[in-house]
């Protein structure tokens, strides 16, 4: 078995190519292949690679997002470098020295999330993305998001369920929510500057909806949140069209290296 540039384990059996998410190069594994799926499902690692590490994620089995989460970080950086070389081409990169400028931790670094509105098996709204199984992936439980981002996502999800809002279906144009955007940065701490607007939430609807009740129902007890709404009625919309402020400041304030920024 070898590792594809996408991070999947790849093996050839009887002239058939199988892509196995979660499998690593050199491993012996058991997997199944469904006829209606491109990717195989990893069942068991019989002989593990020395580069394997614990994924530290409860959703790793069905999440399509982190393809190399079970790969040791140093080996993962080598794979990423191979991806860059492949994209650029060997002729363009031949003889060019590489310099490692450092890297962030694999967890807690992503402060922005775009979460689709989905329905779980219990009929509740979940903010996340479609998984490789029937269970949606919740971004409120995604370890690569910042603690603040996960917390805000979980509270927005609970508030939307409390309002009885459902995911929007573009086929029959029923439901309400297309997706939610959360931008949750660490609050700036600077002398003489009051931290405000460190979190922005945009609730994107699939069809017109009354917005008057949102201000007092979504994160109402958190004054740092800038709450926006948008309406995207088309079949293939952009992430946002014309967001309108519902509550809170229009800007996000950030502290970077001792400097203060507004966005």
Secondary structure, DSSP 8 states (H G I E B T S, - for coil): -EE-TTS-EEEEETTEEEEETT--TT-EEEEE--TT-SSBEEEEEEE--TTB-----TTTTT-SS-TTTTB-HHHHHHHHHHHHHHHH-HHHHTT----------SSS-B-EEEEEEEE-TTS-EEEEE--SSSS-EEGGG-TTB-HHHHHHHHHHHHHHHHTT--B-BTTTTBSSEEEEEEEE-----BTTB-----EEEEEEESS----TTTTTTSSTT-TTEEEEEEE--STT--S-SS-EEEES-S--EEEETTEEEE-
